[in-house]
Amino acid sequence: AREGADLIFAPNPQVVAAVNAEISVPVFAPPTDGWAGITTGGGVSPLVEAGAQGVLLTSAPPDAAAAGGIPATIEAVRAALAKSSSTSANPSAAASATSSSSTSMAGKLLDDVTQAVLERERVLLDDAVAFLTDAVSALEEISLLVEARKGLEELFLLVIVGEFNAGKSSVINAILGAKFLKEGILPTTNEITVLRYGDTAKTEQSSDGFYTQYIPADLLKEVNIVDTPGTNVILERQQRLTEEFVPRADLVLFVLSADRPMTESEVKFLSYIRRWGKKVIFIVNKCDRLENPEEVAEVKGFVADNAERLLGLTDPTVLPVSAKEALKAKLGGSSLAPSGFGDLEDYVLSFLGGGGKGDTSGKSGSRSGEGLRLKLGTPLQVGTLLFDAAEDILSGEREAAAAEVAAATGVEAAMQSYRGAMEADFAAQRDAMRGCVLRATSRCDDLLDSTLRLTNGANLFATYILGNGRGVIREGYKAQVLGQAETELKAALAEHTGWLARNNERQLLAYEDAVRFRGFDPALTDLKLDVEMEDSEVVEEAAVVEIVAAGNDGVENERVAVEVDVEVEVKVEVEDEASGEEGALVAAEIEATKARDVPLPSVSSIVRKTTGGSTSPTKVASGFNQDAAAVLLEEEIREVVYSTVGAAGASFFVAIFLSGFLDNLAEDILALSLTAAVGYVSVLSLPLKRADAKGKVRTVAESFLREVEAAMEAEFELKVGAATKQVRATVAPWELAAKRTEGEVAANQAKRDQLAGDMAQLQRDVQSL
């Protein structure tokens, strides 16, 4: 057998049994009793029971009876061989044959439970990769899980290394159970080749320079094998080998030749691949060339000692085998025990899948299924680390999403605060406007004080009784009262309008910038609400004015009290330089009213009828006819003078009239005294009439102020309301997107928790395999 014999001829069943106990080469022997044993059939059974695989006949049949027994003998041998393929005819090797004579490891790595766990993990990792890619795409290490998932498709990876002519191809053929690779004393493998399962045998070269050889061997459905050039050839390529395959290897089989173990190149290469911390077992091949078991043990010890001393390995696994004998045993259906290959296959099965039964080294029992647990557990560990990182990312996203939703939904509260601040500032705007009007009113009081006084009686009498100097009051009103009041009032109202525009614009721009920063186009939500307060307002604006006006209980009643229930059209179309003509028109209207014996219209009535339905503060202010007010003021003063002078004059004429009817001087004096007292009282009532005139002026001023304030409030409501409405529309897409994002993050968090839980449970199941 050490010389490579293919067949042994033995003299008797005892030698057959002895040979089968030591080697696995087929043995033939002659039947007991020669041709007589063939004729009777009893000479074949002892040979088969001893393990012979054929019958040797040294002469021709002596007679027809002997020749007729040949078919029966052949059938007996065939049946015996068929039976011995499952149970060895050698009683001493029966126990070993039960566990070691199988022709392949195929189908033994994974049982039904393991296969179910594997399928669960494949599905779970596919879901995990899809989830991480979709929900946590910023996680750069997702590719690690993708690669780990690919490793489950190539469930196990064996890397075969060693010097050329160490018998690597023979070991691979023995593992696969057939001679798929070339063998020889010359290098048969010059490139790194990956052996994969394929229904048809073929070889392809990939773009990275590696070769892929497809082989119809069932074991390759569960294990891929990397065949490499000799270590004394591969040193220049070892970086590619270690970077591409050693990190993914589940087990490295280092094949050494029994006649030259542990060469310098082998030690160097082993030192290089040991950096990856992969499990390496040493296969001492060609042990059939050694003389005896003692030499095998010596070589095994030599390899183990050098592995510990040179490589720092603790308790290295060294398995002596004869790959050539193992392949013959598998092809011949005999026991693997003589070749030592049963121990190798049991170790590989035990380490990878936990299926080994005959580990004679005693070193793999504690590691049963270690490779399988490592293979299935590593992707789960990678996934757990990635899911922990995903938890950190999603936690940050969850906080950011909550803050974004709070910011988006907080716009309503922010606009309420903005409105409150604007309302507070509006009081200052209103006070500025009132100040303009009240200062003019105060100057009008001063004009009345300086005009309606006793020391000015001569001028009043000359002006209003004698008719000299009419129009003086109108000129005084324009010079002393009006002055810059109109300009100041318009400036205050313009400031109010500008103040609203500036603040609303700042508010809108701030929110436009906010949504634009988040990727939204505010132009798409522009409601075109650039409202202006004109003479003709829309129904909504008019309604706002009515609501504001109705908020002042009693204002309308007071306004009605100063209005006249007649239709008086005061149409004054004037320019600033035509004030004289305007005054003449107003005076003409007054005279026409008097002629009809109708009360004069009040200033507030003139203002309302002039401005109509306008809600613009500037329009309301412009509607106050200053020339008409001056004419009416002068008419009021004239009425005061007439009433005062008329009362005094009437008392004088009454005194003259009474003196004509009284009989004595005493009565005349008494009558004159009484009428003088009445005249005196009428003169003394001038301050009261002046105060009454002031009251009328203030009533008109307050009425005017209410009109302007109502217009200002209407403008405030309209423009702040429009700004609020526009802000709501502007931030609506942002708010919707923020809530949607928050929901997506919450869903991602729930999905992450579910997958992480499933992964933790699967890890426990893997560790229990």
C-alpha positions in Angstrom: 0.0 0.0 0.0 2.9 2.4 0.7 4.1 1.8 -2.8 0.8 2.7 -4.2 -0.6 -0.9 -4.9 -4.0 -1.0 -6.5 -4.8 -4.7 -5.7 -3.5 -7.3 -3.3 -3.8 -11.1 -3.7 -4.0 -13.0 -0.5 -3.7 -16.8 0.0 -6.6 -17.3 2.4 -9.4 -15.5 4.4 -7.1 -15.0 7.4 -4.6 -12.9 5.4 -7.6 -11.0 3.8 -8.8 -10.1 7.3 -5.3 -9.0 8.4 -4.8 -6.8 5.4 -8.2 -5.2 5.7 -7.4 -4.3 9.3 -4.4 -2.2 8.3 -5.0 -0.8 4.8 -7.9 -0.2 2.4 -6.4 -1.6 -0.8 -8.9 -4.2 -2.4 -7.9 -7.8 -1.6 -8.7 -10.9 -3.7 -8.2 -14.5 -2.5 -8.9 -18.1 -3.8 -12.0 -19.9 -2.5 -11.6 -22.5 0.2 -11.5 -26.0 -1.2 -10.7 -24.6 -4.7 -13.3 -25.4 -7.4 -15.2 -27.6 -5.0 -16.0 -24.5 -3.0 -17.3 -22.9 -6.1 -19.4 -25.9 -7.0 -21.0 -26.1 -3.5 -20.9 -22.3 -2.8 -19.4 -22.8 0.6 -15.9 -21.6 -0.4 -16.9 -18.0 -1.1 -18.6 -17.0 2.1 -15.4 -17.1 4.3 -13.7 -14.8 1.8 -16.5 -12.2 1.8 -16.8 -12.3 5.6 -13.0 -11.6 5.8 -13.4 -8.5 3.6 -12.3 -9.8 0.3 -13.6 -7.9 -2.6 -13.0 -10.6 -5.3 -12.4 -14.3 -5.8 -9.1 -15.5 -7.4 -9.3 -18.7 -9.5 -5.9 -20.1 -10.7 -7.2 -22.7 -13.2 -10.1 -23.4 -15.6 -13.2 -25.2 -14.4 -12.5 -28.9 -14.1 -16.0 -29.9 -15.2 -19.4 -28.6 -16.2 -20.6 -28.7 -12.6 -17.8 -26.4 -11.5 -18.4 -24.1 -14.4 -22.1 -24.0 -13.6 -21.3 -22.7 -10.1 -19.5 -19.6 -11.4 -22.6 -17.4 -11.8 -23.8 -18.3 -8.4 -20.3 -17.4 -7.0 -20.3 -14.1 -8.8 -23.8 -13.3 -7.4 -22.7 -14.2 -3.9 -19.7 -12.0 -4.1 -21.8 -9.1 -5.5 -24.3 -9.4 -2.8 -21.6 -9.6 -0.1 -19.9 -6.5 -1.6 -23.2 -4.6 -1.6 -23.8 -5.5 2.0 -20.2 -4.6 3.0 -20.7 -1.1 1.5 -22.9 -0.3 4.4 -21.5 -2.6 7.1 -17.9 -3.8 6.8 -17.1 -7.5 6.6 -14.2 -6.9 8.9 -15.5 -7.3 12.5 -12.6 -5.4 14.0 -13.4 -2.3 11.9 -17.2 -2.3 12.2 -17.4 0.4 14.8 -15.1 2.7 12.9 -17.0 1.9 9.7 -20.3 2.9 11.2 -19.0 6.5 11.7 -16.3 6.8 9.2 -16.9 4.9 6.0 -19.4 7.3 4.5 -18.3 8.5 1.1 -19.1 12.2 1.7 -19.7 14.9 4.3 -22.5 16.2 2.2 -25.8 16.7 4.0 -24.3 16.2 7.4 -23.3 19.8 8.3 -26.9 21.0 8.8 -29.7 19.2 10.4 -33.4 20.4 10.1 -33.2 22.6 13.1 -30.0 24.3 11.9 -31.4 24.7 8.4 -34.5 26.4 9.9 -32.3 28.8 12.0 -30.2 29.5 8.9 -33.3 30.4 6.9 -34.6 32.6 9.7 -31.3 34.5 9.8 -31.2 35.0 6.1 -34.6 36.5 6.1 -33.8 38.6 9.2 -30.6 40.0 7.8 -32.3 40.8 4.5 -34.9 42.8 6.5 -32.2 44.4 8.6 -30.1 45.5 5.6 -33.3 46.9 3.9 -34.3 48.7 7.1 -30.8 50.2 7.7 -30.5 51.3 4.1 -33.9 53.0 4.1 -34.0 54.4 7.6 -30.4 55.0 8.6 -28.7 55.5 5.3 -26.1 57.7 6.9 -24.6 54.6 8.7 -21.5 54.0 6.6 -20.9 50.5 8.0 -24.0 49.0 6.4 -21.8 47.4 3.8 -20.3 45.2 6.6 -23.7 43.6 7.2 -24.2 43.2 3.5 -21.0 41.3 3.3 -21.8 39.3 6.3 -25.2 38.4 4.8 -23.4 37.2 1.6 -21.4 34.9 3.8 -24.6 33.0 4.6 -25.1 32.1 0.9 -21.6 30.6 0.9 -22.4 29.0 4.2 -18.9 27.6 5.0 -15.6 28.4 3.5 -12.6 26.1 3.7 -9.2 27.5 2.7 -6.7 24.8 1.7 -3.1 25.9 1.8 0.3 24.2 1.8 3.4 23.6 -0.4 3.0 22.2 -3.9 3.1 18.4 -4.0 2.0 18.3 -0.4 -1.2 16.7 -1.7 -3.6 19.6 -1.5 -5.5 18.4 -4.6 -5.6 14.9 -3.2 -7.0 16.1 0.1 -9.7 18.1 -1.8 -10.6 15.1 -4.0 -10.9 12.9 -0.9 -13.1 15.4 0.8 -15.3 15.6 -2.3 -15.3 11.9 -2.7 -14.2 11.8 -6.4 -11.2 12.8 -8.5 -12.3 16.2 -9.6 -8.9 17.9 -9.5 -5.7 16.9 -11.2 -3.0 15.3 -9.0 0.7 15.0 -9.7 4.3 15.5 -8.5 4.4 18.8 -10.5 2.4 21.9 -9.4 -1.1 21.5 -10.6 -2.5 24.8 -9.2 -0.9 28.1 -10.2 -3.7 30.4 -9.3 -6.2 30.8 -6.5 -9.3 28.8 -7.4 -12.7 28.8 -5.6 -14.5 25.6 -5.9 -18.3 26.0 -6.0 -21.2 23.7 -6.8 -22.4 23.5 -10.3 -24.5 21.0 -12.2 -21.9 21.1 -15.0 -18.2 21.1 -14.5 -16.6 24.3 -15.8 -14.0 26.9 -14.9 -14.4 30.7 -15.2 -12.0 33.6 -14.5 -13.4 36.6 -12.7 -12.5 40.2 -13.2 -10.4 40.2 -10.0 -8.1 37.5 -11.5 -9.4 34.6 -9.4 -10.7 31.4 -10.9 -14.0 29.8 -10.1 -14.3 26.1 -10.8 -17.8 24.6 -10.7 -18.0 21.0 -9.7 -21.1 18.7 -9.4 -20.3 17.6 -5.8 -23.1 17.8 -3.3 -20.8 18.9 -0.5 -20.1 22.2 -2.3 -23.8 23.1 -1.8 -22.8 23.7 1.8 -19.1 24.4 1.7 -17.0 26.4 -0.7 -13.4 25.4 -0.9 -10.5 27.7 -1.9 -7.6 25.8 -3.5 -4.3 27.7 -3.6 -0.9 27.4 -5.2 1.9 26.1 -3.0 3.1 28.3 -0.2 6.5 28.4 -1.9 4.7 30.0 -4.9 2.0 32.0 -3.2 4.1 34.2 -1.0 4.0 36.9 -3.7 0.2 36.6 -3.7 -0.4 36.0 0.0 -1.7 39.5 0.6 -4.5 39.0 -1.9 -5.3 35.6 -0.5 -5.4 36.8 3.1 -7.4 39.9 2.3 -9.9 38.2 0.1 -10.4 34.8 1.7 -8.7 34.3 5.0 -10.9 36.8 6.8 -14.0 34.9 5.6 -12.6 31.4 6.1 -14.4 29.3 8.7 -11.5 26.8 8.8 -8.0 26.8 7.3 -6.6 23.3 6.4 -2.9 23.5 6.2 -1.7 20.5 4.3 1.9 19.2 4.9 3.7 16.3 3.4 4.6 13.6 5.9 8.1 13.3 4.3 9.0 17.0 4.6 6.7 18.8 7.2 7.1 22.4 8.4 9.4 23.9 5.7 10.5 27.5 6.0 8.0 28.8 3.4 5.2 27.0 5.3 6.2 28.7 8.6 6.4 32.1 7.0 3.0 31.7 5.4 1.4 30.4 8.6 2.8 33.4 10.5 1.1 35.7 8.0 -2.4 34.1 8.1 -2.3 33.7 11.9 -2.7 37.5 12.2 -6.4 37.0 11.3 -6.9 34.7 14.3 -8.6 32.0 12.1 -8.7 28.3 13.2 -6.0 26.4 11.5 -5.7 22.6 11.5 -2.6 20.8 10.3 -3.2 17.9 7.8 -0.1 15.7 7.6 -0.8 13.9 4.3 0.9 10.9 2.6 1.2 9.1 5.9 0.8 5.9 4.0 4.5 6.4 2.9 5.7 6.0 6.5 6.9 2.7 7.7 4.9 2.2 10.8 2.5 3.9 13.2 5.5 5.0 15.3 6.8 7.1 12.4 3.4 8.7 12.0 3.3 9.6 15.7 6.8 11.0 15.4 5.9 13.3 12.5 2.7 14.4 14.2 4.6 15.3 17.3 7.2 17.2 15.3 4.5 19.3 13.6 2.7 20.0 16.9 5.9 21.0 18.6 7.0 23.4 15.9 3.5 24.9 15.7 3.7 25.7 19.4 7.3 26.9 19.3 7.4 28.8 16.1 3.8 30.1 15.8 2.8 30.3 19.4 -0.2 28.0 19.0 -1.6 26.3 22.0 -2.6 22.7 21.7 -2.6 22.7 17.8 -4.7 20.2 16.0 -2.6 17.8 13.9 -4.3 15.1 11.9 -2.3 12.5 10.0 -4.1 11.2 6.9 -3.6 9.5 3.5 -5.8 11.3 1.1 -5.0 8.9 -1.6 -6.1 5.9 0.5 -9.2 7.8 1.6 -10.3 8.5 -1.9 -9.9 4.8 -2.8 -11.9 3.8 0.3 -14.7 6.1 -0.7 -14.7 4.9 -4.2 -14.5 1.3 -3.2 -17.0 1.7 -0.3 -14.5 0.5 2.3 -13.6 1.9 5.7 -11.9 5.3 6.1 -10.2 4.3 9.3 -6.9 3.1 7.8 -6.5 6.4 6.0 -7.2 8.5 9.0 -9.6 10.6 7.0 -12.5 9.7 9.2 -10.9 11.7 12.0 -10.4 14.6 9.6 -14.0 14.6 8.4 -15.4 14.1 11.9 -13.3 17.1 13.1 -14.5 19.3 10.2 -18.1 18.2 10.8 -17.9 18.7 14.5 -16.2 22.1 14.2 -18.4 23.5 11.5 -21.8 21.9 12.1 -21.6 19.8 15.3 -22.2 16.6 13.3 -18.9 14.7 13.9 -19.0 11.4 15.7 -15.6 9.9 15.5 -13.2 12.5 16.8 -10.3 10.4 18.0 -8.2 13.4 18.8 -10.5 14.4 21.6 -10.1 18.0 20.7 -13.3 18.8 18.8 -15.9 17.6 21.3 -15.8 20.8 23.3 -15.9 22.7 20.1 -18.9 20.9 18.6 -20.7 23.3 16.3 -18.2 26.1 17.1 -17.7 26.9 13.4 -21.5 26.9 12.8 -22.2 29.1 15.8 -19.4 31.4 14.7 -20.7 31.5 11.2 -24.2 32.2 12.1 -23.3 34.4 15.1 -20.9 36.8 13.4 -23.5 38.4 11.1 -25.8 38.8 14.1 -23.1 40.4 16.1 -22.4 42.8 13.2 -26.1 43.5 13.0 -26.4 44.1 16.8 -23.6 46.7 16.6 -25.2 48.4 13.7 -28.5 48.4 15.4 -27.0 50.0 18.5 -25.5 52.7 16.3 -28.9 53.0 14.6 -30.5 53.5 18.0 -28.2 56.5 18.6 -28.9 58.0 15.2 -32.7 57.4 15.5 -32.7 58.9 19.0 -31.1 62.0 17.6 -33.5 62.1 14.8 -36.4 61.6 17.2 -35.3 64.6 19.3 -34.8 66.6 16.1 -38.2 65.6 14.7 -39.9 66.5 18.0 -38.1 69.9 18.1 -39.1 70.5 14.5 -42.7 69.6 15.2 -42.7 71.9 18.2 -41.2 74.7 16.1 -43.7 74.2 13.3 -46.8 73.8 15.5 -45.6 76.6 17.7 -46.1 79.1 14.9 -49.7 79.7 16.0 -48.6 80.6 19.5 -45.8 82.7 18.1 -48.3 84.6 16.0 -50.6 85.1 19.0 -47.6 86.6 20.9 -46.8 88.7 17.9 -50.4 90.0 17.8 -50.2 90.8 21.5 -47.0 92.7 21.1 -48.5 94.6 18.1 -51.6 95.4 20.1 -49.5 96.8 22.8 -47.5 98.9 20.3 -50.8 99.9 18.6 -51.8 101.9 21.7 -48.7 104.1 21.1 -49.6 104.5 17.5 -53.2 105.5 18.5 -51.9 107.9 21.1 -49.7 109.6 18.6 -52.7 110.2 16.3 -54.9 111.4 19.3 -52.1 113.8 20.3 -52.2 115.5 16.9 -56.0 116.0 17.1 -56.1 116.9 20.8 -53.4 119.5 20.4 -55.4 121.1 17.6 -58.5 120.9 19.9 -56.5 122.7 22.6 -55.5 125.4 20.2 -59.1 125.8 19.2 -60.0 126.2 22.9 -57.3 129.0 23.1 -58.9 130.6 20.0 -62.3 130.5 21.7 -60.9 131.9 25.0 -59.2 134.8 23.2 -62.3 135.5 21.1 -65.3 135.0 23.4 -64.3 137.3 26.3 -65.8 140.5 27.7 -62.7 142.5 26.9 -63.1 141.6 23.3 -66.7 142.7 23.2 -66.1 145.7 21.0 -64.5 143.6 18.4 -67.2 141.0 18.5 -69.9 143.7 18.3 -68.1 145.3 15.4 -67.5 142.0 13.6 -70.8 140.2 14.1 -73.3 143.0 14.9 -72.0 145.7 12.6 -70.7 143.2 10.0 -67.1 144.5 10.0 -64.3 141.9 9.5 -66.3 138.8 8.8 -64.0 135.7 8.2 -61.6 136.7 10.9 -62.3 133.5 12.8 -61.8 131.3 9.8 -58.5 132.9 9.2 -57.6 132.5 12.9 -58.7 128.8 12.8 -56.5 128.1 9.9 -53.5 130.0 11.3 -53.8 129.2 15.0 -55.7 126.0 15.2 -55.0 124.1 12.0 -51.4 125.1 11.4 -49.3 121.9 10.9 -52.0 119.6 12.4 -53.0 118.1 9.1 -49.4 117.3 8.2 -48.8 115.9 11.6 -51.9 113.8 11.5 -51.1 112.4 8.1 -47.6 111.7 9.2 -48.9 109.8 12.3 -51.3 107.8 10.2 -48.6 107.1 7.5 -46.3 105.9 10.3 -49.1 103.6 11.6 -49.5 102.1 8.1 -45.8 101.8 7.6 -45.4 100.3 11.1 -47.9 97.6 10.2 -46.2 96.9 6.9 -42.7 96.8 8.3 -43.5 94.4 11.2 -45.8 92.2 9.1 -43.1 92.0 6.4 -40.4 91.1 8.9 -42.6 88.4 10.3 -43.4 87.0 6.9 -39.8 87.1 5.7 -38.7 85.3 8.9 -41.1 82.4 8.3 -40.3 82.4 4.6 -36.6 82.0 5.4 -37.4 79.3 7.9 -39.4 77.2 5.4 -37.0 77.9 2.5 -34.1 76.7 4.7 -36.1 73.4 5.1 -36.4 73.0 1.3 -39.9 74.5 0.8 -40.7 77.2 -1.8 -42.9 79.9 -0.1 -44.0 81.2 -3.5 -46.1 78.0 -3.8 -48.2 79.0 -0.7 -48.5 82.8 -1.5 -52.1 83.7 -0.9 -51.7 87.1 -2.6 -53.0 88.9 0.5 -51.3 92.3 -0.2 -54.3 94.2 1.0 -54.6 98.0 1.0 -57.3 100.1 2.6 -59.0 102.0 -0.2 -62.3 103.9 -0.6 -64.0 100.9 -1.9 -63.3 97.9 0.4 -64.3 94.3 0.0 -67.2 92.9 2.1 -64.7 91.2 4.5 -63.0 94.4 5.3 -66.2 96.3 5.7 -67.3 93.6 8.2 -64.1 94.1 10.1 -64.8 97.8 10.4 -68.3 97.2 11.6 -67.1 94.7 14.2 -64.5 97.2 15.5 -67.0 100.0 15.5 -69.6 97.9 17.2 -67.1 97.2 20.0 -67.5 100.7 21.3 -70.9 100.6 23.1 -72.5 104.0 23.0 -70.2 105.4 20.3 -72.8 104.9 17.6 -75.4 106.4 19.8 -73.3 109.4 20.5 -72.5 109.7 16.8 -76.2 109.5 16.0 -76.8 112.3 18.5 -74.6 114.7 16.7 -75.8 113.8 13.2 -78.8 115.5 11.6 -81.6 113.4 10.2 -81.7 115.3 6.9 -79.9 114.7 3.7 -77.3 117.3 3.3 -74.8 116.9 0.4 -71.6 118.8 1.1 -69.5 118.2 -2.0 -66.3 120.0 -1.7 -63.8 119.4 -4.5 -60.9 121.5 -3.5 -57.2 121.9 -3.9 -55.1 123.4 -1.2 -54.8 126.7 -3.0 -58.7 126.9 -3.5 -59.6 127.2 0.1 -61.3 130.5 -0.3 -63.7 129.1 -3.0 -64.3 126.1 -0.7 -65.2 128.4 2.2 -67.6 130.3 0.0 -69.3 127.0 -1.1 -69.7 125.9 2.6 -71.0 129.4 3.5 -73.5 129.2 0.6 -74.6 125.8 1.8 -75.1 127.1 5.3 -77.2 130.1 4.1 -79.3 127.7 2.0 -79.9 125.5 5.0 -80.9 128.5 7.1 -83.3 129.6 4.3 -85.0 126.2 4.6 -85.2 126.7 8.3 -83.3 123.4 8.8 -80.6 123.0 11.6 -77.1 123.3 10.5 -75.2 120.0 10.0 -72.6 119.0 12.5 -68.9 118.6 11.6 -69.1 114.9 12.3 -71.9 114.6 9.8 -69.9 116.4 7.2 -66.9 114.1 7.9 -69.0 110.9 7.6 -70.8 112.0 4.4 -67.5 113.1 2.8 -65.6 109.8 3.6 -68.5 107.4 2.9 -67.5 103.8 3.5 -63.8 104.2 3.4 -61.9 102.3 6.1 -58.4 103.7 5.4 -57.3 106.0 8.3 -55.7 108.4 5.9 -59.0 108.5 3.9 -60.9 109.2 7.0 -58.6 112.0 8.1 -58.7 113.4 4.6 -62.4 113.4 4.8 -62.5 116.0 7.6 -63.3 119.2 5.8 -61.2 121.8 7.6 -62.8 124.8 5.7 -66.2 123.6 6.5 -65.1 123.2 10.2 -63.8 126.8 10.1 -67.1 128.2 8.7 -69.1 126.3 11.3 -66.8 127.4 14.1 -67.3 131.0 13.0 -71.0 130.5 12.8 -71.0 129.1 16.4 -69.2 132.2 17.6 -71.6 134.4 15.7 -74.5 132.6 17.4 -72.9 133.2 20.8 -72.4 136.9 20.1 -76.0 137.3 18.7 -77.5 135.6 21.7 -75.5 137.6 24.2 -76.0 141.0 22.5 -79.7 140.1 21.8 -80.4 139.4 25.4 -78.8 142.6 26.6 -80.5 144.7 23.9 -83.8 143.1 24.7 -83.5 144.0 28.4 -82.8 147.6 27.5 -85.8 147.9 25.2 -87.9 146.2 27.9 -86.8 148.8 30.4 -87.7 151.7 28.1 -91.1 150.0 27.4 -91.8 149.6 31.1 -90.8 153.1 32.0 -93.7 154.3 29.8 -96.2 152.5 32.0 -94.8 153.1 35.5 -96.2 156.0 37.5 -93.3 157.2 39.6 -89.6 157.5 39.6 -89.1 154.7 42.0 -90.8 152.2 39.8 -88.8 153.5 36.8 -85.6 153.0 38.7 -86.7 149.6 39.8 -87.6 148.6 36.2 -84.3 149.9 34.9 -82.5 148.1 37.6 -84.2 144.8 36.8 -83.6 145.1 33.1 -80.0 146.2 33.7 -79.6 143.2 35.9 -81.0 140.9 33.1 -78.6 142.5 30.6 -75.7 142.2 33.0 -76.5 138.6 33.6 -76.7 137.9 29.8 -73.3 139.5 29.4 -71.9 137.5 32.4 -73.2 134.3 30.7 -70.6 134.7 28.0 -68.0 132.4 29.7 -70.7 129.7 30.0 -71.5 130.0 26.3 -67.8 129.9 25.6 -67.5 126.7 27.6 -70.5 125.3 25.7 -68.8 126.1 22.4 -65.7 124.3 23.6 -67.8 121.3 24.5 -69.2 121.2 21.0 -65.7 121.4 19.6 -64.5 118.5 21.8 -67.6 116.5 20.9 -66.7 117.0 17.2 -63.1 116.1 17.9 -64.0 113.0 19.8 -66.3 111.9 17.1 -63.6 112.5 14.6 -61.1 110.5 16.7 -63.5 107.6 17.0 -63.8 107.6 13.2 -60.0 107.6 12.7 -59.4 105.1 15.6 -62.0 102.7 14.1 -60.3 103.0 10.7 -56.9 102.4 12.4 -58.2 99.3 14.2 -59.8 98.0 11.0 -56.5 98.4 9.2 -54.7 96.7 12.1 -57.2 93.8 12.1 -57.1 93.5 8.3 -53.3 93.6 7.9 -52.3 91.6 10.9 -55.0 89.1 10.1 -53.7 88.8 6.6 -50.2 88.4 7.8 -51.3 85.7 10.2 -53.2 83.9 7.5 -50.2 84.1 5.2 -47.9 82.8 7.9 -50.2 79.8 8.5 -50.2 79.0 4.8 -46.5 79.4 4.5 -45.7 77.1 7.4 -48.4 74.5 6.6 -46.2 72.4 4.3 -43.4 72.6 6.9 -45.7 71.5 9.7 -47.1 68.7 7.7 -43.7 67.4 6.7 -42.4 67.7 10.3 -45.3 65.6 11.6 -44.9 63.1 8.8 -41.1 62.9 9.6 -41.8 62.5 13.3 -44.2 59.6 12.4 -41.7 58.0 10.2 -38.9 58.3 12.8 -41.3 56.7 15.4 -42.1 53.9 12.9 -38.4 53.4 12.2 -37.7 53.3 16.0 -40.4 50.7 16.4 -39.1 48.7 13.5 -35.6 48.9 14.9 -36.7 47.7 18.3 -38.5 44.8 16.7 -35.6 43.7 14.5 -33.2 44.2 17.4 -35.4 41.9 19.6 -35.6 39.3 16.8 -31.8 39.5 16.4 -31.2 39.0 20.1 -33.6 36.0 20.2 -31.9 34.5 17.1 -28.5 34.9 18.8 -29.7 32.9 21.7 -31.0 30.2 19.4 -27.7 30.1 17.5 -25.7 29.7 20.7 -27.9 26.7 21.7 -27.2 24.8 18.4 
